[in-house]
Amino acid sequence: MLALVTGCAKNNSKITIVGSSALQLLAEQAGNDYRLTHPNSNIVVQGGGSGTGLSQVQAGAVQIGTSDIFAETKKGIDTKKLKDYKVAVVGIVPIVNKGVGVKNVSMKQLREIFTGKLTNWRQLGGKNVPIIVINRSKGSGTRDSFEDIVLPKQKAIKSQEQDSNGAVKKIVDTTPGTISYLSFPYANGNNIQKLSIDGVKPTNKNITTNKWQLWAYQHMYTKGEPNKETKSFIKYMLSKKVQDDLVPKVGYLSIKDMKVARDSNNRVIK
């Protein structure tokens, strides 16, 4: 999906942002707001996944590559060539179709669902309905983050894969028995139930202390030092206006609100 945020732009002011579908919602809205005070701006926002964002920015094909994961964890990416700007934190939540009759699972049960050991919702106290796993496609930073935390050193069951938060949301909302995971800003729908894990609710407040462990930094990468226009937009992304207002408004969390930090291996370091 592509969003064009444009004014009466000159070609040299074009900023193309490609990558994480988890960050796409925030980038699009920030681009729209930025245009109000920068009428000559021309900001194009696309998804495609974190892997695509990293490879495209490294190749110099785009000005900003967005990612849910640290560049150093992606094979073939030379981090020495990239500059990292953490612009937000986003929660990740397992979601199910409401008809399954389950609202809470243990981390062990979640792992057993995604490795195929649990196959019916009645095994978790729910309805007698087969479990249908919907995964994200390879190259998805949300998938990498989810599997690093939920499935360390294990492989997910082979299942249907989707390439965006939006596609996952639509399928789970309309298909009985389904389970998947979404970034917090997308986790809504008439028939979508967000799952608690070990009794912990999926809230931004719980993310700040790592009580809710499923979360990821939202990175904007540039190839070396960005040009003037790109630097101006990133500065706007990190401004008080965006961090205090827009970031929470659309469902993300500001970096400054975090009481813990993580390294590239998802280990809490403070």
Rosetta silent file (secondary structure, phi, psi, omega in degrees, C-alpha in Angstrom):
SEQUENCE: MLALVTGCAKNNSKITIVGSSALQLLAEQAGNDYRLTHPNSNIVVQGGGSGTGLSQVQAGAVQIGTSDIFAETKKGIDTKKLKDYKVAVVGIVPIVNKGVGVKNVSMKQLREIFTGKLTNWRQLGGKNVPIIVINRSKGSGTRDSFEDIVLPKQKAIKSQEQDSNGAVKKIVDTTPGTISYLSFPYANGNNIQKLSIDGVKPTNKNITTNKWQLWAYQHMYTKGEPNKETKSFIKYMLSKKVQDDLVPKVGYLSIKDMKVARDSNNRVIK
SCORE:     score description
SCORE:     0.000 S_00000001
   1 L     0.000  139.498 -176.784    0.000    0.000    0.000 S_00000001
   2 E  -124.388  135.865  174.580    1.302    3.444   -0.900 S_00000001
   3 E  -121.310  131.830  178.777    0.352    6.786    0.545 S_00000001
   4 E  -106.868  120.018  177.811    1.295   10.031   -1.141 S_00000001
   5 E  -114.449  104.491 -168.593    1.564   13.049    1.119 S_00000001
   6 E  -140.782  151.905  170.278    2.288   15.961   -1.147 S_00000001
   7 L  -119.785 -152.281  175.729    2.088   19.692   -1.662 S_00000001
   8 L   -81.811   79.537 -165.124    3.308   21.755   -4.609 S_00000001
   9 L   -91.585  150.227  167.587    6.636   19.939   -4.460 S_00000001
  10 L   -94.614  149.800 -176.123    9.917   20.284   -6.193 S_00000001
  11 H   -56.796  -36.709 -175.130   11.613   17.010   -7.100 S_00000001
  12 H   -73.624   -5.809  178.208   14.611   17.638   -4.867 S_00000001
  13 H  -101.531    7.368 -178.285   12.369   17.810   -1.780 S_00000001
  14 E   -71.408  133.920  175.740   10.876   14.336   -2.286 S_00000001
  15 E  -123.602  116.727  176.917   11.201   11.945    0.647 S_00000001
  16 E  -102.837  126.722 -178.228   10.371    8.295    0.029 S_00000001
  17 E  -117.553  120.668 -175.368    9.755    6.190    3.153 S_00000001
  18 E  -132.712  142.656  172.029    9.577    2.407    2.714 S_00000001
  19 E   142.910 -121.306 -170.774    9.410   -0.573    5.071 S_00000001
  20 L   -55.174  124.093  174.398    7.559   -1.469    8.252 S_00000001
  21 H   -73.823  -21.653  177.285    3.778   -1.672    7.926 S_00000001
  22 H   -65.511  -35.037 -178.494    3.658   -1.275   11.727 S_00000001
  23 H   -90.654  -10.064 -172.615    5.127    2.231   11.420 S_00000001
  24 H   -58.734  -42.123 -177.956    3.215    3.138    8.248 S_00000001
  25 H   -60.144  -45.615 -179.846    0.192    4.579   10.067 S_00000001
  26 H   -68.547  -42.610 -179.177    2.325    6.966   12.122 S_00000001
  27 H   -63.191  -40.792  179.739    4.547    7.951    9.181 S_00000001
  28 H   -64.288  -46.438 -177.904    1.543    8.737    6.981 S_00000001
  29 H   -67.434  -40.124  177.678   -0.173   10.891    9.597 S_00000001
  30 H   -63.603  -38.328  177.475    3.066   12.677   10.483 S_00000001
  31 H   -62.439  -41.623  177.213    3.642   13.325    6.778 S_00000001
  32 H   -62.584  -44.191 -178.883    0.185   14.858    6.443 S_00000001
  33 H   -68.315  -38.507 -179.149    0.737   17.099    9.460 S_00000001
  34 H   -61.685  -37.414 -178.029    4.240   18.079    8.308 S_00000001
  35 H   -62.463  -27.503 -179.136    2.868   19.283    4.963 S_00000001
  36 H   -61.831  -32.717  179.432    0.737   21.898    6.724 S_00000001
  37 H  -107.220   -5.006  177.820    3.882   23.827    7.669 S_00000001
  38 L  -132.408   73.113 -172.090    6.040   22.617    4.738 S_00000001
  39 L   -61.671  -19.093  177.998    3.781   23.077    1.669 S_00000001
  40 L   -89.273    3.367 -178.338    6.578   22.162   -0.773 S_00000001
  41 L   -73.393  151.388  179.781    7.126   18.757    0.846 S_00000001
  42 E  -140.566   95.433 -174.096    6.522   15.571   -1.094 S_00000001
  43 E  -113.229  120.721  179.047    6.465   12.524    1.184 S_00000001
  44 E  -108.931  123.217 -177.746    5.689    9.065   -0.183 S_00000001
  45 E  -115.160  126.776  178.414    5.035    6.333    2.422 S_00000001
  46 E  -130.963  155.454  172.778    5.015    2.634    1.522 S_00000001
  47 E   -87.479 -134.104  178.727    4.943   -0.661    3.446 S_00000001
  48 E   110.199  -16.054  179.125    6.648   -3.790    2.182 S_00000001
  49 L   101.918  155.292 -176.998    8.141   -4.988    5.465 S_00000001
  50 H   -61.254  -39.270  179.466   11.191   -4.125    7.533 S_00000001
  51 H   -59.967  -41.615  177.656   13.521   -6.256    5.396 S_00000001
  52 H   -65.211  -43.516  179.777   12.501   -4.304    2.299 S_00000001
  53 H   -59.576  -44.051 -178.821   12.940   -0.987    4.088 S_00000001
  54 H   -67.110  -43.860 -178.320   16.459   -1.862    5.219 S_00000001
  55 H   -69.527  -35.248 -179.227   17.612   -3.190    1.853 S_00000001
  56 H   -69.899  -40.622 -179.817   16.091   -0.239   -0.051 S_00000001
  57 H   -72.541  -35.949  177.608   17.685    2.439    2.118 S_00000001
  58 H   -63.050  -36.069 -179.394   21.048    0.665    2.047 S_00000001
  59 L   -77.256   -8.516 -178.898   20.858    0.605   -1.760 S_00000001
  60 L    79.607   14.243 -178.041   20.132    4.344   -1.808 S_00000001
  61 L   -80.270  -22.190  179.145   16.776    3.758   -3.502 S_00000001
  62 L  -135.394  162.963 -179.878   14.815    5.586   -0.784 S_00000001
  63 L   -81.665  -35.379 -178.750   15.571    8.352    1.707 S_00000001
  64 E  -133.305  129.152  171.841   14.202    6.528    4.775 S_00000001
  65 E  -107.810  124.487 -178.556   13.913    2.800    5.460 S_00000001
  66 E  -100.384  147.420 -173.844   11.591    1.948    8.352 S_00000001
  67 E  -153.679  145.637  172.735   12.003   -1.160   10.480 S_00000001
  68 L   -88.024   -9.120 -175.060   10.658   -2.885   13.604 S_00000001
  69 L  -124.105  158.355  175.468   14.043   -4.535   14.104 S_00000001
  70 L   -67.995  138.236 -177.559   17.631   -3.389   14.509 S_00000001
  71 H   -57.220  -33.626 -176.597   19.480   -3.337   11.188 S_00000001
  72 H   -66.683  -14.173  179.242   22.306   -5.468   12.610 S_00000001
  73 H   -87.866   -6.354 -176.798   19.946   -8.437   12.979 S_00000001
  74 L  -100.740  122.590  179.883   19.176   -8.534    9.233 S_00000001
  75 L   -60.088  136.157  176.550   21.485  -10.566    7.032 S_00000001
  76 L    88.461    0.386  179.855   23.114   -8.579    4.236 S_00000001
  77 L  -103.286  126.886  178.805   22.712   -5.176    5.903 S_00000001
  78 L   -95.561  101.451 -173.951   25.854   -3.158    6.616 S_00000001
  79 H   -66.243  -20.928  179.428   24.989   -1.109    9.694 S_00000001
  80 H   -65.222  -22.400 -178.329   28.093    1.068    9.290 S_00000001
  81 H   -88.844   -9.994 -172.794   26.406    2.648    6.274 S_00000001
  82 E  -113.353  151.275  174.934   23.153    3.429    8.079 S_00000001
  83 E  -114.804  130.668 -172.973   22.067    5.952   10.680 S_00000001
  84 E  -103.204  127.709  173.069   19.385    4.869   13.151 S_00000001
  85 E  -121.417  114.848  176.119   16.627    7.122   14.500 S_00000001
  86 E   -85.790  116.126 -173.524   14.233    5.488   16.989 S_00000001
  87 E  -105.616  -12.132 -179.995   10.989    7.401   16.560 S_00000001
  88 E  -172.985  174.180  170.148    8.539    5.346   18.650 S_00000001
  89 E  -121.822  142.499  176.849    7.745    2.061   20.363 S_00000001
  90 E  -129.002  138.591  175.393    4.880   -0.154   19.230 S_00000001
  91 E   -82.016  152.718  175.283    3.162   -2.988   21.065 S_00000001
  92 E  -121.794  134.105 -175.605    2.456   -6.339   19.422 S_00000001
  93 E  -134.110  134.718  171.598   -0.573   -8.327   20.528 S_00000001
  94 E   -69.350  136.305  179.696   -1.889  -11.814   19.710 S_00000001
  95 E  -126.185  149.565  176.623   -5.419  -11.543   18.328 S_00000001
  96 E  -133.419  160.719  169.137   -8.132  -14.120   17.745 S_00000001
  97 E   -69.323  132.059 -173.221  -11.552  -14.177   16.155 S_00000001
  98 H   -54.095  -26.991 -176.504  -13.990  -13.536   19.033 S_00000001
  99 H   -65.886  -11.070 -177.248  -15.886  -16.739   18.316 S_00000001
 100 H   -75.563  -20.870  176.213  -13.103  -18.926   19.776 S_00000001
 101 L    77.500   25.873  179.224  -14.140  -18.028   23.338 S_00000001
 102 L  -126.887  135.430  179.804  -10.639  -17.360   24.712 S_00000001
 103 L  -122.280  -12.933 -178.187   -9.368  -14.064   26.185 S_00000001
 104 E  -144.096  139.612  173.763   -6.179  -15.091   27.978 S_00000001
 105 E  -135.457  159.863  171.597   -3.381  -17.568   27.282 S_00000001
 106 L   -84.518  161.898  176.347   -0.092  -18.380   28.955 S_00000001
 107 H   -60.609  -36.436  178.139    3.153  -17.711   27.088 S_00000001
 108 H   -63.099  -43.522  178.671    3.626  -21.501   26.967 S_00000001
 109 H   -64.945  -40.566  178.882    0.197  -21.969   25.365 S_00000001
 110 H   -60.961  -42.500  177.834    0.894  -19.206   22.837 S_00000001
 111 H   -62.186  -41.489 -177.939    4.148  -20.943   21.912 S_00000001
 112 H   -71.612  -27.189  173.855    2.335  -24.280   21.554 S_00000001
 113 H   -67.337  -49.497 -174.493   -0.288  -22.716   19.279 S_00000001
 114 H   -77.796   -8.792  172.982    2.308  -21.256   16.925 S_00000001
 115 L  -105.492    2.614  173.666    4.356  -24.482   16.864 S_00000001
 116 L    85.741    9.197 -179.376    1.278  -26.619   16.153 S_00000001
 117 L   -79.141  -30.134  173.624    1.118  -28.520   19.454 S_00000001
 118 L  -105.896  130.079 -171.851   -2.323  -27.101   20.290 S_00000001
 119 L  -125.476   -6.923 -179.892   -4.836  -27.516   17.479 S_00000001
 120 E  -139.307  141.517 -175.969   -8.303  -26.838   18.927 S_00000001
 121 H   -66.847  -20.813  178.068   -9.587  -23.953   21.022 S_00000001
 122 H   -67.454  -21.425  176.342  -11.283  -26.337   23.475 S_00000001
 123 H   -68.498  -13.229  178.325   -7.756  -27.318   24.608 S_00000001
 124 H  -115.440   16.968  179.144   -7.546  -23.781   26.011 S_00000001
 125 L    85.897   10.562 -179.147  -11.033  -23.708   27.527 S_00000001
 126 L  -100.336 -158.151 -178.762  -12.665  -22.247   24.433 S_00000001
 127 L   -73.972  161.520  176.914  -15.092  -23.501   21.795 S_00000001
 128 L   -80.348   75.197 -176.371  -14.700  -26.762   19.883 S_00000001
 129 L  -134.093  133.392  178.011  -13.205  -24.986   16.878 S_00000001
 130 E   -61.848  144.183  176.678   -9.954  -25.835   15.044 S_00000001
 131 L   -82.437  125.973  177.050   -7.101  -23.357   15.526 S_00000001
 132 E  -114.772  111.830 -178.796   -6.114  -21.611   12.284 S_00000001
 133 E   -86.553  129.787  172.240   -2.754  -19.843   12.520 S_00000001
 134 E  -114.492  119.094 -178.840   -2.160  -16.806   10.316 S_00000001
 135 E  -105.525  167.101  170.829    1.481  -15.705   10.267 S_00000001
 136 E   -87.347  156.226 -178.282    3.239  -12.698    8.799 S_00000001
 137 L   -74.436  159.739  176.865    5.470  -13.235    5.793 S_00000001
 138 L   -63.365  142.403 -174.210    9.238  -13.530    6.026 S_00000001
 139 L   100.667  -12.744  177.410   10.833  -10.104    5.936 S_00000001
 140 L   -79.655  125.314  176.273    8.254   -8.771    8.395 S_00000001
 141 H   -68.455  -32.309  177.020    9.875   -7.074   11.365 S_00000001
 142 H   -62.826  -41.238  177.390    6.722   -7.694   13.402 S_00000001
 143 H   -63.792  -45.619  179.896    7.143  -11.423   12.744 S_00000001
 144 H   -58.511  -44.804 -179.506   10.826  -11.316   13.705 S_00000001
 145 H   -64.940  -45.627 -179.541   10.008   -9.512   16.956 S_00000001
 146 H   -60.384  -48.668 -175.950    7.101  -11.841   17.784 S_00000001
 147 H   -70.759  -34.050  176.799    9.071  -15.027   17.104 S_00000001
 148 H   -60.277  -37.301 -175.601   12.188  -13.814   18.974 S_00000001
 149 H   -89.521  -41.587 -175.422   10.092  -13.328   22.108 S_00000001
 150 H   -88.938  -36.512 -174.050    7.456  -16.073   21.821 S_00000001
 151 L  -121.619   54.509 -178.699    9.356  -18.769   19.905 S_00000001
 152 L   -60.746  126.145  177.934   13.027  -18.505   20.869 S_00000001
 153 L    60.530   22.069  176.079   15.025  -21.112   18.922 S_00000001
 154 L  -126.065  158.176  179.466   11.787  -22.716   17.653 S_00000001
 155 L  -104.921  138.949  176.512   10.098  -22.723   14.267 S_00000001
 156 L   -70.802  150.242  175.590    6.541  -21.638   13.676 S_00000001
 157 L   -60.837  146.517  176.282    4.127  -24.127   12.150 S_00000001
 158 L   -67.648  127.614 -175.080    3.746  -23.823    8.398 S_00000001
 159 L  -154.861  176.529  174.847    0.637  -21.723    7.822 S_00000001
 160 E   -61.133  140.231  179.992   -0.964  -19.057    5.695 S_00000001
 161 E  -123.045  143.887  179.010    1.175  -15.904    5.602 S_00000001
 162 E  -127.337  149.948 -170.729    0.176  -12.292    5.040 S_00000001
 163 L   -98.445    7.548  179.727    2.409   -9.341    4.211 S_00000001
 164 L  -154.914  159.219  174.943    0.789   -6.557    6.234 S_00000001
 165 H   -58.963  -41.574 -177.835   -1.019   -5.707    9.465 S_00000001
 166 H   -61.638  -41.529  179.920   -4.075   -4.698    7.436 S_00000001
 167 H   -66.936  -40.810  178.247   -4.355   -8.049    5.654 S_00000001
 168 H   -62.265  -46.727 -179.047   -4.015   -9.970    8.930 S_00000001
 169 H   -56.909  -45.635 -178.267   -6.652   -7.828   10.597 S_00000001
 170 H   -62.627  -42.811 -177.446   -9.171   -8.436    7.806 S_00000001
 171 H   -68.165  -46.863 -178.388   -8.718  -12.219    7.851 S_00000001
 172 H   -66.084  -35.794  179.946   -8.944  -12.637   11.639 S_00000001
 173 H   -64.403  -27.630 -172.446  -11.957  -10.315   11.801 S_00000001
 174 H  -114.461   -3.955 -173.447  -13.867  -12.440    9.283 S_00000001
 175 L  -120.518  114.821  179.453  -12.596  -16.022    9.762 S_00000001
 176 L   -59.070  141.770  174.113  -13.716  -18.250   12.695 S_00000001
 177 L    86.843   -4.581 -172.994  -10.946  -20.035   14.610 S_00000001
 178 E   -82.095  151.201  171.824   -8.117  -17.760   13.479 S_00000001
 179 E  -139.132  142.467  173.899   -5.219  -16.443   15.533 S_00000001
 180 E  -156.721 -153.311  177.992   -2.440  -14.072   14.541 S_00000001
 181 E  -151.181  150.101 -176.329   -0.733  -10.966   15.935 S_00000001
 182 E  -140.544  158.768  166.998   -0.850   -7.265   15.143 S_00000001
 183 E   -71.025  144.432 -175.590    0.761   -4.004   16.085 S_00000001
 184 H   -46.754  -46.073 -174.731   -1.382   -2.194   18.685 S_00000001
 185 H   -62.325  -18.348 -178.518   -2.630    0.593   16.361 S_00000001
 186 H   -99.985   -7.691 -168.867   -4.222   -1.996   14.040 S_00000001
 187 L   -84.139   68.325  176.168   -5.683   -4.298   16.714 S_00000001
 188 L  -147.298  158.020 -179.217   -9.353   -3.399   16.470 S_00000001
 189 L   158.583  155.269 -176.026  -12.388   -4.798   14.695 S_00000001
 190 L   -58.424  -36.016 -175.441  -15.895   -6.022   15.434 S_00000001
 191 L  -115.339   22.130  179.883  -14.834   -9.657   15.770 S_00000001
 192 E  -102.594  128.040  175.687  -11.268   -9.228   16.993 S_00000001
 193 E  -111.979  121.121  173.755  -10.322  -10.233   20.531 S_00000001
 194 E   -78.304  134.510 -179.821   -6.957   -9.103   21.902 S_00000001
 195 L   -93.059  135.830  165.643   -5.426  -11.793   24.100 S_00000001
 196 E   -79.259  156.761  177.990   -3.882  -11.177   27.489 S_00000001
 197 E  -122.907  121.618 -177.522   -0.779  -13.247   28.249 S_00000001
 198 L    53.078   36.779  177.540   -0.412  -14.812   31.711 S_00000001
 199 L    79.976    0.373  179.456   -3.093  -12.410   32.917 S_00000001
 200 E   -92.941  127.684 -178.186   -1.216   -9.304   31.730 S_00000001
 201 L   -80.805  145.613  179.397   -3.267   -6.966   29.569 S_00000001
 202 L   -78.730   86.812 -179.817   -1.826   -5.589   26.302 S_00000001
 203 L  -127.208  156.070  176.895   -1.532   -1.901   27.206 S_00000001
 204 H   -63.279  -34.880  178.449    1.047    0.797   26.510 S_00000001
 205 H   -60.251  -41.696 -179.889    1.419    1.321   30.271 S_00000001
 206 H   -70.833  -24.154  176.737    2.467   -2.325   30.689 S_00000001
 207 H   -69.414  -36.822 -173.532    4.979   -1.939   27.854 S_00000001
 208 H   -57.237  -28.782 -179.205    6.850    0.882   29.634 S_00000001
 209 L  -107.110    2.631 -176.041    8.104   -1.553   32.311 S_00000001
 210 L    70.163   14.501  173.089    8.309   -4.630   30.026 S_00000001
 211 L   -62.075  -41.374  168.068    5.457   -6.222   31.988 S_00000001
 212 L   -94.633  112.209 -168.189    3.968   -6.671   28.495 S_00000001
 213 L   -85.701  -14.109 -177.318    6.957   -8.152   26.697 S_00000001
 214 L   -88.094   94.982  177.979    5.728   -8.018   23.101 S_00000001
 215 E  -156.514  163.895 -178.490    6.935   -4.663   21.773 S_00000001
 216 E  -148.482  147.423  170.073    9.430   -3.258   19.316 S_00000001
 217 E   -69.253  148.885  174.059   11.259   -0.031   18.591 S_00000001
 218 E  -107.229  109.918 -174.224   10.175    1.770   15.438 S_00000001
 219 E   -99.497  141.324  164.035   13.304    2.733   13.548 S_00000001
 220 E  -114.071  120.157 -179.702   13.829    5.194   10.726 S_00000001
 221 E  -107.425  140.755  170.790   17.143    4.501    8.965 S_00000001
 222 E  -120.314  158.699  176.256   18.982    6.753    6.550 S_00000001
 223 E   -85.711  101.396 -175.437   22.022    5.949    4.430 S_00000001
 224 L    66.035 -154.640  179.777   24.651    7.955    6.256 S_00000001
 225 L   -70.404  127.495 -178.133   23.855   11.562    7.053 S_00000001
 226 L   -70.848  159.478  175.362   20.437   12.461    5.565 S_00000001
 227 L   -71.383  174.165 -173.483   19.919   15.334    3.138 S_00000001
 228 H   -57.071  -47.203 -177.234   18.446   18.608    4.352 S_00000001
 229 H   -65.212  -43.980 -179.034   14.792   17.748    3.608 S_00000001
 230 H   -65.918  -42.172  179.191   15.004   14.264    5.150 S_00000001
 231 H   -61.044  -39.378  179.326   16.798   15.583    8.237 S_00000001
 232 H   -63.516  -41.791 -179.669   14.064   18.192    8.678 S_00000001
 233 H   -68.387  -42.015  178.929   11.318   15.557    8.563 S_00000001
 234 H   -64.130  -39.143  176.190   13.110   13.242   11.021 S_00000001
 235 H   -59.337  -39.781  176.987   13.618   16.197   13.360 S_00000001
 236 H   -63.856  -43.237  178.986    9.861   16.760   13.138 S_00000001
 237 H   -58.099  -33.933 -176.811    9.215   13.067   13.948 S_00000001
 238 L   -92.979    0.930 -176.997   11.304   13.449   17.118 S_00000001
 239 L   -72.042  160.502  178.432    9.752   16.792   18.088 S_00000001
 240 H   -58.251  -38.545 -179.451    7.647   17.333   21.200 S_00000001
 241 H   -57.842  -47.388 -179.132    4.583   17.931   19.012 S_00000001
 242 H   -75.169  -46.254 -175.112    4.773   14.468   17.435 S_00000001
 243 H   -67.165  -37.251 -176.676    6.083   12.566   20.455 S_00000001
 244 H   -89.765  -21.682 -173.828    3.628   14.029   22.983 S_00000001
 245 H  -114.267  -66.097 -173.490    0.557   14.316   20.769 S_00000001
 246 H   -67.228  -43.825 -176.913    0.504   12.286   17.561 S_00000001
 247 H   -54.804  -54.916  178.034    2.418    9.213   18.779 S_00000001
 248 H   -69.409  -30.762 -178.131   -0.028    8.326   21.600 S_00000001
 249 H   -60.013  -38.446 -178.038   -3.037    9.548   19.592 S_00000001
 250 L   -97.518    7.614  169.354   -2.532    6.871   16.918 S_00000001
 251 L   104.232    8.169  179.245   -1.653    4.112   19.401 S_00000001
 252 L   -99.342 -175.924 -178.711    2.138    4.159   19.670 S_00000001
 253 E  -130.972  135.925  178.157    4.404    4.950   22.616 S_00000001
 254 L   -74.164  142.918  177.953    7.062    7.631   22.825 S_00000001
 255 H   -54.700  -38.782 -174.678   10.621    6.441   23.502 S_00000001
 256 H   -67.450  -16.100  179.006   10.871    8.918   26.397 S_00000001
 257 H   -85.445   -8.448 -178.100    8.017    7.135   28.210 S_00000001
 258 L   -75.795  134.437  176.144    9.945    3.851   28.371 S_00000001
 259 L   -97.570   -5.524  176.585   11.331    2.830   31.768 S_00000001
 260 L  -131.670  164.996  174.490   13.357    0.004   30.207 S_00000001
 261 L  -133.627  159.440  179.158   15.479   -0.386   27.085 S_00000001
 262 E  -127.301  151.837  173.015   16.290   -3.353   24.868 S_00000001
 263 L   -93.489 -174.446 -175.582   19.285   -4.334   22.785 S_00000001
 264 L   -68.520  -13.722  178.065   19.175   -5.810   19.281 S_00000001
 265 L   -98.312   15.242 -179.903   18.684   -9.314   20.747 S_00000001
 266 L    64.124   24.196  174.885   15.518   -8.227   22.594 S_00000001
 267 L   -91.724  133.091  177.342   17.309   -8.395   25.940 S_00000001
 268 E   -71.515  127.316 -175.618   16.253   -5.803   28.506 S_00000001
 269 L  -113.027   -2.144  170.967   19.343   -3.786   29.376 S_00000001
 270 L  -163.078    0.000    0.000   17.924   -1.386   31.985 S_00000001
